[in-house]
């Protein structure tokens, strides 16, 4: 069917107010962000309105002000719902966007993918995933950004401050087309209460990781990492490469957590994932990312036993609270669960990230606004019950880890029994990074991504083949410790198309190291140049990567020299990417474990078939990985020291400080 893309011309108009449209009423056919407790006094509410009205000519203020006040007092934030576009939000072929430069077209493609209803968690609130991971604060910012992109040329850079387009500034073709920062605060003010206040005021936003940097590719973005986590957890804890008959229990099917049952299916295990939102569960069921929906906890137990007996792969979405499931599993005399974790959004525990077991989904959404103090009390009581049940199961043989969602940290704050008996500073359970993924990152392997902006599945399939060939070539000339990782990822890319991972843009994720990323990029660019691939490819990665994130309870949890609380690596990484060829760069406060707990950054790099694109990719990708490897080497990781020495042998311009280890200190009396 021939599609008329003329409607995309409207992005050039910027902010257009149509008072013929009725005031927005929330469409109940799509999921919405929970209403926020309004934390502003009357003077601050006036300030929030003045801040919002700055986007509009003054003759519109009298009509818009009451409407925005209603949104603020009803939803706790001014979203400017009136400006929601009439067109379908999705990633259209890059060349259909009315721009003056190809890079701007590609960025539009990426922004609209992040807001696609099939991709975004709460699309009308501009939230992509994680409960509050925003692309913009309001719809005026969306329209103004798209207008700037339509006008941009290669001698301009668009500056974005927490969703707000500050403007186009003169630069040069090798500079980023966009520089983004999200949620950056003066350190003393980087607290949850300050986030809530300044988000309501329209001053800042929580960009999560790839929501605010326009690089989200749907839950596929975490499926690969979850698959590797489960595979390596089985190797470490169960001493097996096969997950046949292995039971994995966790929670969350909303945003990135929706990857869990899909990863379980890929590995052939029995996954049971609890979810309190029926819309979220039904969305995953429709997408084929979970096979069964069960509403009765007793039926879940029966299904687990049958699947174990038959050694049958199964993915079950339990519509109910995870605490009920853990408590019921703990009642079984014989342990049914091999592996366990949690992916509720505990970086946002009191505003929809965690639902206490004492309340229904609807009751919780109401109480978190009307009685936030009581809601917080119930959340902490629920976490204590959850931990008690998990502790009983681990005593019976289950292996549990924190999935980097702040579960252990928030449970400790609740008073739950999560500390080690002999050292209350340490958790009794590891972060998945400490036990499973840290050593993999230290070898330089992390969530590398690419997006075919033509929108053609044939282009994506060809990139899969190119990446497969690169991995095969590298396996034959890599040390065993590297070749083993390449083999795991070779299996992934060979099965990627049949596993039907695409939701939204034609995108792929592949854990790859410096050499693999660089060679894949160069071959992709050549394929674009030769016309084998019909449009530009965007290279990106999760911020959750080798160099991208400083986070003491996740990405840097396995750093033991005390520097896990510093953020130099993530900041340096964005700066380094920006002058080595990235098309856009982003630096964020928050993401995964929460506001004030992490600094992270990411990039997008456009491969358009030019020699410049190859030059930029080679220079930037080597830095983007080796920065983190060198930091991990300095902190004492043996894999990282092996890897960075190998990188220096291959690149004579790379010279990294290697630490000397000392045994003397342990012999001294203190």
VEXMI-477888 format. One record per residue (C-alpha): residue in three letters; x, y, z. Coordinates in steps of 0.2 Angstrom, whole numbers, plus 5000, padded with zeros to 4 digits. Each point is the difference from the previous one (the first is absolute). Last residue first. Layout:
ALAXYZ;...
% end
This chain:
UNK523449965310;UNK501349874999;UNK500849974983;UNK499949844990;UNK498550044990;UNK500950164994;UNK501549904993;UNK499049904987;UNK500150144987;UNK499449994982;UNK500750124987;UNK498750094989;UNK500150024981;UNK499950184993;UNK499449994982;UNK500950044984;UNK498949994984;UNK500950074985;UNK500849834996;UNK498349924998;UNK500049814999;UNK501349975014;UNK499150135010;UNK498349914998;UNK500849845007;UNK500750095015;UNK498250075002;UNK499249835000;UNK501249915012;UNK499850145012;UNK498150004998;UNK499949815003;UNK501050025015;UNK499050135008;UNK501150115011;UNK499250175001;UNK501250074987;UNK499449864988;UNK498250055003;UNK500550184995;UNK500949944985;UNK498649894994;UNK498850155002;UNK501050114989;UNK500349864988;UNK498249984995;UNK499550184994;UNK501850044995;UNK500149864987;UNK498350044994;UNK500450184997;UNK501549994989;UNK499449864989;UNK498250074999;UNK500650184996;UNK501149944986;UNK498749884992;UNK498750145001;UNK501250124991;UNK500349884986;UNK498250014997;UNK498749864999;UNK498850085012;UNK500449935016;UNK499350115014;UNK500649995018;UNK498950015015;UNK500750025017;UNK499849965018;UNK500250065018;UNK499849955018;UNK500150075018;UNK499349905014;UNK499250005017;UNK499450185000;UNK498349954991;UNK499849824999;UNK500749824999;UNK499649984981;UNK500350174994;UNK500450165009;UNK501050154995;UNK500350004982;UNK501350054987;UNK499649994981;UNK500950004984;UNK499550034982;UNK500849974983;UNK501649935009;UNK501650044991;UNK501550005012;UNK499650175007;UNK498449955009;UNK500549825004;UNK501450065011;UNK498850125010;UNK498749865002;UNK501349885006;UNK500850135012;UNK498450025009;UNK499749815001;UNK501749975007;UNK500150145012;UNK498549955010;UNK500749955017;UNK499149895012;UNK500849844993;UNK501650085004;UNK500349905016;UNK501349884993;UNK498749864999;UNK499250024983;UNK498749864997;UNK498550125004;UNK500650114986;UNK498549964988;UNK498849975014;UNK499950065018;UNK501550124999;UNK499450074983;UNK501250094988;UNK499349964982;UNK500650014982;UNK501749925000;UNK499649814999;UNK498250024997;UNK498350045008;UNK499850164989;UNK499349884988;UNK500950014983;UNK499950104984;UNK500449984982;UNK498850084988;UNK499949924983;UNK499750114984;UNK498949944986;UNK499849864987;UNK501349885005;UNK500849914985;UNK500250184993;UNK501949994999;UNK500250145013;UNK498849925012;UNK500949844999;UNK501650095003;UNK499350085015;UNK499449835007;UNK501749934997;UNK500850145010;UNK498849995014;UNK500249815002;UNK501950025000;UNK499950135014;UNK498749915011;UNK500949834998;UNK501750075004;UNK499550105015;UNK498849865008;UNK498349954995;UNK498349965008;UNK498850014986;UNK498450104999;UNK499050024984;UNK498750134993;UNK498750024987;UNK499050135009;UNK498549955011;UNK500049835008;UNK501349884992;UNK500549855010;UNK499249864989;UNK501049865006;UNK500349944982;UNK500950164996;UNK501249995015;UNK500449824998;UNK501750024991;UNK500350165010;UNK499949915017;UNK501049854995;UNK501450114995;UNK499850105016;UNK500449845011;UNK501449964988;UNK500850185001;UNK500049985019;UNK500949834999;UNK501250084987;UNK500550145013;UNK500649885013;UNK500749884987;UNK501150134992;UNK499450074984;UNK500649964982;UNK498749874994;UNK498650085010;UNK500250174991;UNK499549934983;UNK498549925007;UNK499550155009;UNK500250114985;UNK499049884989;UNK498550005013;UNK500050195000;UNK499950004981;UNK498649885000;UNK499050095013;UNK500350164990;UNK499249924985;UNK498549955011;UNK499850185005;UNK500050064983;UNK498749884994;UNK498950065015;UNK499950174992;UNK499750155011;UNK501350104990;UNK500750055017;UNK500849835003;UNK500450015018;UNK501649945009;UNK500549955017;UNK501549955011;UNK499549935017;UNK501649965008;UNK501649894998;UNK501650105005;UNK500949855009;UNK499650105016;UNK498150004995;UNK500049815000;UNK500950005017;UNK498650115007;UNK498649904993;UNK499749865012;UNK500550015019;UNK500350185003;UNK498950074986;UNK498549895005;UNK500150095016;UNK500449885014;UNK498949945014;UNK500350015019;UNK500450194998;UNK501550075007;UNK500250145013;UNK499249905013;UNK501549885001;UNK499949835009;UNK498249974997;UNK499950064982;UNK498750134998;UNK498349974991;UNK498849985014;UNK498850134996;UNK500050175009;UNK499150104986;UNK501750094997;UNK500849834997;UNK498649954988;UNK500350164991;UNK501949964998;UNK499749814996;UNK498750044986;UNK500950154993;UNK499649944982;UNK501749934997;UNK499449824998;UNK500349955018;UNK500549825000;UNK499149845006;UNK500649815000;UNK498649885007;UNK500749865011;UNK498849985014;UNK500850145010;UNK499850114985;UNK498149965000;UNK499850065018;UNK501050164997;UNK498950034985;UNK498449995011;UNK500850125013;UNK500550124986;UNK498350014993;UNK499250035017;UNK501250145004;UNK499750074983;UNK498150005004;UNK500250095016;UNK501150134992;UNK498850034986;UNK498650015013;UNK500950145010;UNK500350104984;UNK498149994995;UNK499650065018;UNK501150154997;UNK499350034982;UNK498250015005;UNK499050074986;UNK501349984986;UNK500849835004;UNK498349945007;UNK499050014983;UNK501349914990;UNK500149875014;UNK498249975001;UNK499949974981;UNK501449875000;UNK499349925015;UNK500750035017;UNK500949905014;UNK501349934988;UNK500850174997;UNK500250064982;UNK501850064995;UNK500550124987;UNK498450095000;UNK500450165010;UNK500749945016;UNK501449884995;UNK500750104985;UNK501849934999;UNK499149845006;UNK499349974982;UNK499549825003;UNK501349884992;UNK500349875013;UNK501149855001;UNK499949815001;UNK500949844994;UNK499749825004;UNK498250005007;UNK498949855004;UNK500749975018;UNK499349855008;UNK498850035015;UNK499150134990;UNK499450155012;UNK501450114993;UNK499249994982;UNK498450085008;UNK501050145008;UNK500950044984;UNK498450004990;UNK499150115012;UNK501550125001;UNK500050014980;UNK498350075000;UNK498849934987;UNK499749974982;UNK501349864998;UNK500850004983;UNK500649834997;UNK501449954988;UNK500349824996;UNK501449884994;UNK499549825004;UNK501049885011;UNK498449905001;UNK500149995019;UNK500650185002;UNK498650064988;UNK498749905010;UNK500750075017;UNK500150184994;UNK498249994993;UNK499349935016;UNK500950145010;UNK499350134988;UNK498249935002;UNK500150025018;UNK500550194997;UNK498450034990;UNK500050134986;UNK501049914987;UNK500650074983;UNK501049884989;UNK501350024986;UNK500950165005;UNK500950114987;UNK498849964986;UNK499650184997;UNK498249975005;UNK500549925016;UNK501250145004;UNK498650134997;UNK498849895011;UNK501350015014;UNK500150194999;UNK498250024999;UNK499749885015;UNK501150105011;UNK500549915015;UNK501449894992;UNK500849845006;UNK501349914989;UNK500249814999;UNK501349944989;UNK500349814996;UNK501649994990;UNK500349974982;UNK501450134998;UNK499050114987;UNK498449975010;UNK500850075016;UNK500750154990;UNK498250034994;UNK499349985018;UNK501250135007;UNK500050134986;UNK498450085007;UNK501150075014;UNK500550144988;UNK498350085001;UNK498549925008;UNK500249815002;UNK500650005018;UNK500549875013;UNK501249855002;UNK500049815000;UNK501249894990;UNK499749815000;UNK501349894991;UNK499249854991;UNK501250034985;UNK501150145005;UNK501649914992;UNK501750075002;UNK500249925017;UNK500950035017;UNK498450055009;UNK500650165008;UNK501450064988;UNK499449924983;UNK498250035004;UNK500450185004;UNK501050024984;UNK498549944990;UNK498750115010;UNK501150164998;UNK500449974982;UNK498149984996;UNK499750155011;UNK501350104990;UNK499349954984;UNK498250035005;UNK500550185006;UNK499950104984;UNK498749884993;UNK498950085012;UNK499750144988;UNK501450094990;UNK500450155012;UNK501350124993;UNK499150175001;UNK501250065014;UNK498650035012;UNK499349834999;UNK501749914998;UNK500550025018;UNK498750065012;UNK499650174993;UNK499350065017;UNK499550184997;UNK500550185005;UNK499350185002;UNK498249984996;UNK499450045017;UNK499349835003;UNK501649924994;UNK500950125012;UNK499049955015;UNK500049814997;UNK501950014997;UNK500450105015;UNK499049885011;UNK501049854992;UNK501750085004;UNK501350084988;UNK499950175009;UNK501749995009;UNK500849944984;UNK499550154989;UNK498849914988;UNK500149924983;UNK498349934996;UNK500349974982;UNK501450074989;UNK499950004981;UNK501250064987;UNK499349984982;UNK500850014983;UNK501649955007;UNK501650094994;UNK500949934984;UNK498950104988;UNK500350175009;UNK499250115014;UNK498850145001;UNK498749995013;UNK498249944998;UNK498850025015;UNK499749975018;UNK498949854996;UNK499349955017;UNK499949815003;UNK501250015015;UNK501150134991;UNK500249974981;UNK501350094990;UNK499849994981;UNK501650014991;UNK500250094983;UNK501249994985;UNK499349844993;UNK498350094998;UNK498550015011;UNK498350074995;UNK499049835001;UNK500949965016;UNK499550175008;UNK498249964995;UNK500149835008;UNK500750075016;UNK498650135001;UNK498649874998;UNK500749885013;UNK500450145012;UNK498250064998;UNK499449825004;UNK500750005018;UNK501449945010;UNK500949924986;UNK500749824996;UNK499649955018;UNK500449855011;UNK498750015013;UNK499349825003;UNK501549914993;UNK499650024982;UNK499650134986;UNK499150145009;UNK499450144989;UNK498450015011;UNK498949954985;UNK501249854996;UNK499949925017;UNK501149844998;UNK500750054983;UNK500349874987;UNK498449944992;UNK499350185003;UNK501550074991;UNK500850145010;UNK501849945000;UNK499849964982;UNK499550184996;UNK501650065008;UNK501149874990;UNK499250054983;UNK500250185004;UNK501849975004;UNK500349924983;UNK499250144990;UNK501150125010;UNK501649904995;UNK499450014981;UNK500050194999;UNK498850134995;UNK498549915007;UNK498249954995;UNK499949825007;UNK499649874986;UNK501849964998;UNK500249925017;UNK498649874997;UNK498750025013;UNK500349965019;UNK498350015008;UNK498750125007;UNK498449994990;UNK499550184995;UNK498850115010;UNK501450065011;UNK499850035019;UNK500050195002;UNK498450015011;UNK500949885012;UNK501150145006;UNK500949885012;UNK499950115015;UNK500449905016;UNK499249945016;UNK498649914990;UNK498450095006;UNK500850165008;UNK501350034986;UNK498849954986;UNK498650115007;UNK501350155001;UNK500549964982;UNK498250024994;UNK499750165011;UNK501650084992;UNK499649954982;UNK498650124997;UNK500850165008;UNK501749954994;UNK499650004981;UNK500350194997;UNK501749985008;UNK500749894987;UNK500449835006;UNK501549905006;UNK500250115015;UNK498349945006;UNK500849855008;UNK501250105011;UNK498650125005;UNK498949855005;UNK501449925010;UNK500350175009;UNK498250015005;UNK500049835007;UNK501650055010;UNK499150145008;UNK498549885004;UNK501149875008;UNK500749864989;UNK500149825004;UNK498549944990;UNK499949815002;UNK500349934983;UNK498649924990;UNK500549834994;UNK500750004982;UNK498849944987;UNK499749844991;UNK498950014984;UNK498249964997;UNK499550125014;UNK500350164990;UNK500350145012;UNK498850144997;UNK500850144990;UNK499150174999;UNK499050004984;UNK500950044984;UNK499450164991;UNK501250095011;UNK501449944989;UNK501750065006;UNK501549974988;UNK501849995007;UNK501249964987;UNK499550014982;UNK501449904992;UNK499349845008;UNK498450034989;UNK500949944985;UNK499949825007;UNK498150004994;UNK500749994982;UNK500549825003;UNK498749934988;UNK500249815002;UNK499949884985;UNK499349835005;
% end
